[in-house]
Amino acid sequence: MTVSESPVPAPDTVAVLGAGSWGTTFAKILADAAASSGVERKIRIWGRRAGVVDQINAEHRNEQYLKDIELPPAVTASTDVAEVLRDAGLVVLAVPAQSLRPQLGEWKRLLAPDAIVVSLMKGLELGTDARMSEVIAQELGIPESRVVVVSGPNLAMEIAREQPTASVVACSDADTAAAIALCCTAPYFRPYTSTDVVGVEIGGIVKNVIALAVGICEGRQMGDNTKASVITRGLAETSRLALALGGEAHTMAGLAGLGDLVATCSSALSRNHTAGRLLGEGLSLEQVAEQMTQTAEGIKSGPAVHELAGKLNVEMPITAAVVAVLEGKMSVDDLGPRLLARALKSEGDY
């Protein structure tokens, strides 16, 4: 089924929970998509900081996260989550992964009964090793067919500047995926659909850990050969974990796998790449946190990814090395030799 043939009705009110760079950018995408197709749609953003909310409403900007980007008039904001969620047929979640479960517990009673929930988050929950779509379904008590994941090369600032990009909208129900893809098809944002939710999420989770490794390499002034090797073998690690969880191999070769990995590992706009570079330059985790305005999910999710790999007996040496650095068990100087530490074998033998 093509996107234009989706039988699922498009919502006329959307709630975006999270006023960071990606949440705000996705709100802009939804507004621009509606305007380009002649559809009226209200997009409300919930944010914790009154200053950010006030600026969105008064100036149509979010300068803390998106600098001078102008937001469409259809985008408004509030610190009142009940107001934001009222009558919203589509709820977009863009909060830190590790805070999602307790927040959903507070928000559950405010959601419309048949709302579709979209996850923009790329993290694995500590303690449970649950993907964000699993947390959403568990906490809200809704079927997988109403939980959607958006992933791919999603550097928010580039998209906010309307630089063309493609992404993946994944849901176990193909009709729902097509409906949400239609809602976010803007002149500069081209979504493809998938029913491989596991593969799409794992691609978005593990790439953050690999980006930390590449950033550390850059901070230690290692060369492009090193970084290319880590990216390539990082994709192999991601693929092994995704396949062990039931994901599909072709997803790893697509936008949510290779595409997201390359963008996140290569761009100075990537939070995880930046965090890794700062670690490689000798900063502590506390100093890195002080310098960054948003969460580098790889720092939080790395241990969960490593734990999950251990449970499934999946070899992930790059992930293991990064986690050892994060836990203070290895110095960044010792990371390089460990990044490709596997027994000699054929490249095709994953």
C-alpha positions as a Python dict, from the first residue, in 0.01 Angstrom:
ca = {
    (1, 'M'): (0, 0, 0),
    (2, 'T'): (132, 346, -87),
    (3, 'V'): (124, 637, 154),
    (4, 'S'): (-146, 816, -45),
    (5, 'E'): (-374, 510, -22),
    (6, 'S'): (-378, 494, 360),
    (7, 'P'): (-736, 444, 492),
    (8, 'V'): (-648, 566, 845),
    (9, 'P'): (-790, 917, 898),
    (10, 'A'): (-538, 1196, 955),
    (11, 'P'): (-565, 1373, 1293),
    (12, 'D'): (-648, 1743, 1296),
    (13, 'T'): (-484, 1798, 1638),
    (14, 'V'): (-135, 1676, 1727),
    (15, 'A'): (40, 1685, 2064),
    (16, 'V'): (420, 1686, 2071),
    (17, 'L'): (554, 1612, 2417),
    (18, 'G'): (904, 1752, 2435),
    (19, 'A'): (1027, 2095, 2326),
    (20, 'G'): (1385, 2001, 2247),
    (21, 'S'): (1545, 2023, 1904),
    (22, 'W'): (1391, 1708, 1750),
    (23, 'G'): (1048, 1749, 1907),
    (24, 'T'): (1025, 2109, 1790),
    (25, 'T'): (1157, 2020, 1446),
    (26, 'F'): (904, 1738, 1406),
    (27, 'A'): (627, 1980, 1503),
    (28, 'K'): (748, 2206, 1221),
    (29, 'I'): (748, 1910, 980),
    (30, 'L'): (388, 1824, 1070),
    (31, 'A'): (277, 2185, 1023),
    (32, 'D'): (460, 2222, 691),
    (33, 'A'): (323, 1888, 570),
    (34, 'A'): (-32, 2000, 646),
    (35, 'A'): (18, 2338, 479),
    (36, 'S'): (167, 2183, 166),
    (37, 'S'): (-138, 1957, 128),
    (38, 'G'): (-396, 2223, 216),
    (39, 'V'): (-494, 2059, 545),
    (40, 'E'): (-570, 2251, 864),
    (41, 'R'): (-388, 2100, 1160),
    (42, 'K'): (-313, 2224, 1511),
    (43, 'I'): (23, 2124, 1654),
    (44, 'R'): (71, 2182, 2026),
    (45, 'I'): (409, 2135, 2196),
    (46, 'W'): (445, 2058, 2565),
    (47, 'G'): (759, 2193, 2727),
    (48, 'R'): (883, 2207, 3085),
    (49, 'R'): (1054, 2546, 3054),
    (50, 'A'): (820, 2846, 3054),
    (51, 'G'): (1077, 3058, 2870),
    (52, 'V'): (1092, 2816, 2577),
    (53, 'V'): (712, 2787, 2565),
    (54, 'D'): (662, 3164, 2579),
    (55, 'Q'): (909, 3221, 2297),
    (56, 'I'): (740, 2965, 2074),
    (57, 'N'): (404, 3136, 2127),
    (58, 'A'): (522, 3497, 2106),
    (59, 'E'): (802, 3480, 1849),
    (60, 'H'): (749, 3145, 1670),
    (61, 'R'): (1101, 3044, 1762),
    (62, 'N'): (1285, 2808, 1996),
    (63, 'E'): (1624, 2973, 2009),
    (64, 'Q'): (1760, 2750, 2285),
    (65, 'Y'): (1749, 2450, 2054),
    (66, 'L'): (1693, 2573, 1697),
    (67, 'K'): (1854, 2918, 1698),
    (68, 'D'): (1693, 3142, 1436),
    (69, 'I'): (1454, 2889, 1278),
    (70, 'E'): (1105, 3034, 1231),
    (71, 'L'): (819, 2802, 1329),
    (72, 'P'): (485, 2791, 1142),
    (73, 'P'): (185, 2972, 1299),
    (74, 'A'): (8, 2637, 1346),
    (75, 'V'): (267, 2542, 1610),
    (76, 'T'): (187, 2657, 1964),
    (77, 'A'): (320, 2553, 2304),
    (78, 'S'): (217, 2515, 2667),
    (79, 'T'): (357, 2395, 3000),
    (80, 'D'): (15, 2239, 3071),
    (81, 'V'): (33, 1883, 2942),
    (82, 'A'): (-344, 1834, 2981),
    (83, 'E'): (-408, 2129, 2751),
    (84, 'V'): (-161, 1999, 2496),
    (85, 'L'): (-312, 1648, 2494),
    (86, 'R'): (-677, 1757, 2479),
    (87, 'D'): (-847, 1598, 2174),
    (88, 'A'): (-511, 1504, 2019),
    (89, 'G'): (-555, 1213, 1779),
    (90, 'L'): (-178, 1189, 1734),
    (91, 'V'): (65, 1206, 2028),
    (92, 'V'): (436, 1244, 1951),
    (93, 'L'): (684, 1159, 2226),
    (94, 'A'): (1022, 1335, 2224),
    (95, 'V'): (1143, 1312, 2584),
    (96, 'P'): (1462, 1151, 2723),
    (97, 'A'): (1433, 775, 2702),
    (98, 'Q'): (1509, 708, 3067),
    (99, 'S'): (1231, 940, 3187),
    (100, 'L'): (964, 802, 2954),
    (101, 'R'): (803, 533, 3173),
    (102, 'P'): (726, 752, 3477),
    (103, 'Q'): (601, 1034, 3254),
    (104, 'L'): (367, 800, 3067),
    (105, 'G'): (222, 692, 3399),
    (106, 'E'): (125, 1055, 3464),
    (107, 'W'): (-2, 1120, 3110),
    (108, 'K'): (-200, 802, 3045),
    (109, 'R'): (-533, 933, 3175),
    (110, 'L'): (-503, 1243, 2955),
    (111, 'L'): (-469, 1064, 2621),
    (112, 'A'): (-762, 1033, 2382),
    (113, 'P'): (-890, 670, 2379),
    (114, 'D'): (-793, 601, 2017),
    (115, 'A'): (-483, 819, 1989),
    (116, 'I'): (-190, 696, 1782),
    (117, 'V'): (140, 738, 1966),
    (118, 'V'): (464, 818, 1781),
    (119, 'S'): (808, 768, 1932),
    (120, 'L'): (1093, 993, 1821),
    (121, 'M'): (1320, 851, 2092),
    (122, 'K'): (1627, 640, 2026),
    (123, 'G'): (1710, 471, 2354),
    (124, 'L'): (1695, 144, 2546),
    (125, 'E'): (1553, 152, 2897),
    (126, 'L'): (1800, 77, 3175),
    (127, 'G'): (1700, -214, 3396),
    (128, 'T'): (1449, -364, 3155),
    (129, 'D'): (1637, -340, 2822),
    (130, 'A'): (1302, -240, 2670),
    (131, 'R'): (1275, -48, 2346),
    (132, 'M'): (1072, 272, 2361),
    (133, 'S'): (781, 124, 2163),
    (134, 'E'): (763, -156, 2419),
    (135, 'V'): (760, 92, 2708),
    (136, 'I'): (481, 288, 2538),
    (137, 'A'): (263, -18, 2476),
    (138, 'Q'): (318, -148, 2829),
    (139, 'E'): (255, 177, 3016),
    (140, 'L'): (-36, 302, 2806),
    (141, 'G'): (-195, -40, 2759),
    (142, 'I'): (-241, 10, 2386),
    (143, 'P'): (-184, -239, 2101),
    (144, 'E'): (133, -234, 1891),
    (145, 'S'): (-79, -128, 1593),
    (146, 'R'): (-118, 216, 1754),
    (147, 'V'): (252, 266, 1833),
    (148, 'V'): (469, 418, 1561),
    (149, 'V'): (844, 476, 1547),
    (150, 'V'): (1015, 746, 1337),
    (151, 'S'): (1385, 696, 1275),
    (152, 'G'): (1661, 753, 1021),
    (153, 'P'): (1918, 1027, 962),
    (154, 'N'): (1735, 1285, 1175),
    (155, 'L'): (1982, 1565, 1253),
    (156, 'A'): (1728, 1817, 1376),
    (157, 'M'): (1900, 2139, 1279),
    (158, 'E'): (1949, 2032, 917),
    (159, 'I'): (1584, 1932, 887),
    (160, 'A'): (1467, 2251, 1058),
    (161, 'R'): (1664, 2440, 793),
    (162, 'E'): (1461, 2240, 538),
    (163, 'Q'): (1760, 2055, 398),
    (164, 'P'): (1615, 1749, 221),
    (165, 'T'): (1617, 1422, 412),
    (166, 'A'): (1445, 1085, 414),
    (167, 'S'): (1336, 883, 716),
    (168, 'V'): (1144, 571, 813),
    (169, 'V'): (801, 549, 975),
    (170, 'A'): (759, 203, 1128),
    (171, 'C'): (456, 30, 1276),
    (172, 'S'): (342, -330, 1300),
    (173, 'D'): (29, -216, 1113),
    (174, 'A'): (112, -105, 758),
    (175, 'D'): (-197, 116, 731),
    (176, 'T'): (-106, 309, 1044),
    (177, 'A'): (252, 354, 924),
    (178, 'A'): (122, 487, 592),
    (179, 'A'): (-117, 729, 765),
    (180, 'I'): (155, 878, 985),
    (181, 'A'): (396, 896, 692),
    (182, 'L'): (133, 1098, 504),
    (183, 'C'): (101, 1335, 803),
    (184, 'C'): (474, 1412, 799),
    (185, 'T'): (543, 1427, 426),
    (186, 'A'): (676, 1779, 385),
    (187, 'P'): (854, 1927, 80),
    (188, 'Y'): (1190, 1862, 250),
    (189, 'F'): (1102, 1549, 453),
    (190, 'R'): (1035, 1221, 270),
    (191, 'P'): (924, 927, 489),
    (192, 'Y'): (932, 564, 384),
    (193, 'T'): (728, 302, 570),
    (194, 'S'): (823, -25, 736),
    (195, 'T'): (665, -291, 954),
    (196, 'D'): (1004, -388, 1103),
    (197, 'V'): (971, -193, 1427),
    (198, 'V'): (1244, -396, 1598),
    (199, 'G'): (1503, -334, 1327),
    (200, 'V'): (1420, 35, 1296),
    (201, 'E'): (1446, 90, 1672),
    (202, 'I'): (1764, -111, 1720),
    (203, 'G'): (1928, 81, 1437),
    (204, 'G'): (1843, 406, 1611),
    (205, 'I'): (1960, 283, 1951),
    (206, 'V'): (2296, 123, 1873),
    (207, 'K'): (2411, 394, 1635),
    (208, 'N'): (2433, 629, 1934),
    (209, 'V'): (2684, 400, 2102),
    (210, 'I'): (2887, 363, 1783),
    (211, 'A'): (2882, 742, 1740),
    (212, 'L'): (3036, 776, 2085),
    (213, 'A'): (3316, 545, 1972),
    (214, 'V'): (3374, 743, 1654),
    (215, 'G'): (3369, 1068, 1850),
    (216, 'I'): (3626, 933, 2094),
    (217, 'C'): (3846, 836, 1798),
    (218, 'E'): (3818, 1191, 1666),
    (219, 'G'): (3896, 1336, 2006),
    (220, 'R'): (4210, 1118, 2019),
    (221, 'Q'): (4296, 1245, 1667),
    (222, 'M'): (4272, 904, 1504),
    (223, 'G'): (4240, 901, 1127),
    (224, 'D'): (3957, 850, 881),
    (225, 'N'): (4054, 487, 827),
    (226, 'T'): (3993, 420, 1193),
    (227, 'K'): (3658, 598, 1194),
    (228, 'A'): (3543, 425, 874),
    (229, 'S'): (3639, 88, 1022),
    (230, 'V'): (3445, 157, 1342),
    (231, 'I'): (3137, 272, 1149),
    (232, 'T'): (3142, -36, 926),
    (233, 'R'): (3197, -285, 1205),
    (234, 'G'): (2949, -91, 1415),
    (235, 'L'): (2687, -163, 1152),
    (236, 'A'): (2777, -532, 1178),
    (237, 'E'): (2723, -518, 1556),
    (238, 'T'): (2391, -342, 1511),
    (239, 'S'): (2281, -602, 1256),
    (240, 'R'): (2373, -894, 1482),
    (241, 'L'): (2166, -755, 1768),
    (242, 'A'): (1871, -662, 1547),
    (243, 'L'): (1860, -1007, 1387),
    (244, 'A'): (1883, -1177, 1727),
    (245, 'L'): (1574, -981, 1835),
    (246, 'G'): (1378, -1067, 1520),
    (247, 'G'): (1462, -763, 1308),
    (248, 'E'): (1517, -782, 933),
    (249, 'A'): (1854, -761, 760),
    (250, 'H'): (1738, -524, 485),
    (251, 'T'): (1642, -265, 749),
    (252, 'M'): (2007, -242, 853),
    (253, 'A'): (2107, -153, 498),
    (254, 'G'): (1846, 123, 481),
    (255, 'L'): (1779, 466, 627),
    (256, 'A'): (1716, 349, 982),
    (257, 'G'): (2034, 141, 982),
    (258, 'L'): (2320, 256, 761),
    (259, 'G'): (2172, 600, 693),
    (260, 'D'): (2126, 695, 1057),
    (261, 'L'): (2461, 546, 1154),
    (262, 'V'): (2657, 744, 895),
    (263, 'A'): (2484, 1073, 980),
    (264, 'T'): (2523, 1032, 1355),
    (265, 'C'): (2886, 920, 1338),
    (266, 'S'): (2993, 1186, 1090),
    (267, 'S'): (2821, 1509, 1189),
    (268, 'A'): (2926, 1775, 1437),
    (269, 'L'): (2551, 1827, 1490),
    (270, 'S'): (2524, 1481, 1646),
    (271, 'R'): (2501, 1493, 2026),
    (272, 'N'): (2655, 1148, 2064),
    (273, 'H'): (2941, 1222, 1827),
    (274, 'T'): (3006, 1546, 2016),
    (275, 'A'): (2994, 1373, 2355),
    (276, 'G'): (3239, 1109, 2231),
    (277, 'R'): (3477, 1374, 2098),
    (278, 'L'): (3474, 1555, 2431),
    (279, 'L'): (3545, 1228, 2612),
    (280, 'G'): (3829, 1162, 2370),
    (281, 'E'): (3973, 1505, 2444),
    (282, 'G'): (3997, 1405, 2810),
    (283, 'L'): (3682, 1547, 2965),
    (284, 'S'): (3496, 1351, 3232),
    (285, 'L'): (3134, 1247, 3194),
    (286, 'E'): (3036, 1524, 3435),
    (287, 'Q'): (3225, 1784, 3230),
    (288, 'V'): (3066, 1655, 2909),
    (289, 'A'): (2719, 1690, 3063),
    (290, 'E'): (2796, 2047, 3166),
    (291, 'Q'): (2892, 2143, 2811),
    (292, 'M'): (2589, 1989, 2641),
    (293, 'T'): (2233, 2127, 2646),
    (294, 'Q'): (2065, 1797, 2550),
    (295, 'T'): (2101, 1432, 2640),
    (296, 'A'): (2347, 1212, 2450),
    (297, 'E'): (2135, 896, 2459),
    (298, 'G'): (2430, 667, 2389),
    (299, 'I'): (2575, 747, 2732),
    (300, 'K'): (2253, 634, 2900),
    (301, 'S'): (2164, 347, 2667),
    (302, 'G'): (2512, 201, 2615),
    (303, 'P'): (2510, -15, 2930),
    (304, 'A'): (2160, -141, 2847),
    (305, 'V'): (2267, -235, 2494),
    (306, 'H'): (2572, -416, 2634),
    (307, 'E'): (2357, -601, 2887),
    (308, 'L'): (2105, -704, 2623),
    (309, 'A'): (2381, -830, 2395),
    (310, 'G'): (2513, -1042, 2680),
    (311, 'K'): (2173, -1196, 2745),
    (312, 'L'): (2141, -1288, 2377),
    (313, 'N'): (2504, -1402, 2344),
    (314, 'V'): (2566, -1144, 2070),
    (315, 'E'): (2925, -1027, 2021),
    (316, 'M'): (2949, -646, 2031),
    (317, 'P'): (3315, -556, 2101),
    (318, 'I'): (3284, -189, 2006),
    (319, 'T'): (2985, -146, 2236),
    (320, 'A'): (3169, -331, 2514),
    (321, 'A'): (3472, -102, 2478),
    (322, 'V'): (3259, 214, 2486),
    (323, 'V'): (3074, 96, 2797),
    (324, 'A'): (3407, 17, 2965),
    (325, 'V'): (3512, 378, 2905),
    (326, 'L'): (3178, 512, 3033),
    (327, 'E'): (3208, 302, 3349),
    (328, 'G'): (3567, 410, 3412),
    (329, 'K'): (3709, 63, 3351),
    (330, 'M'): (3912, 170, 3047),
    (331, 'S'): (4085, 492, 2950),
    (332, 'V'): (4023, 657, 2616),
    (333, 'D'): (4390, 594, 2536),
    (334, 'D'): (4328, 218, 2551),
    (335, 'L'): (4010, 228, 2346),
    (336, 'G'): (4162, 220, 1997),
    (337, 'P'): (4315, -128, 2010),
    (338, 'R'): (3998, -268, 2166),
    (339, 'L'): (3753, -134, 1908),
    (340, 'L'): (3813, -410, 1657),
    (341, 'A'): (3899, -684, 1905),
    (342, 'R'): (3745, -997, 1755),
    (343, 'A'): (3893, -1327, 1650),
    (344, 'L'): (4008, -1335, 1288),
    (345, 'K'): (3731, -1451, 1057),
    (346, 'S'): (3564, -1381, 725),
    (347, 'E'): (3413, -1031, 698),
    (348, 'G'): (3085, -1183, 585),
    (349, 'D'): (3063, -1399, 898),
    (350, 'Y'): (2859, -1180, 1128),
}
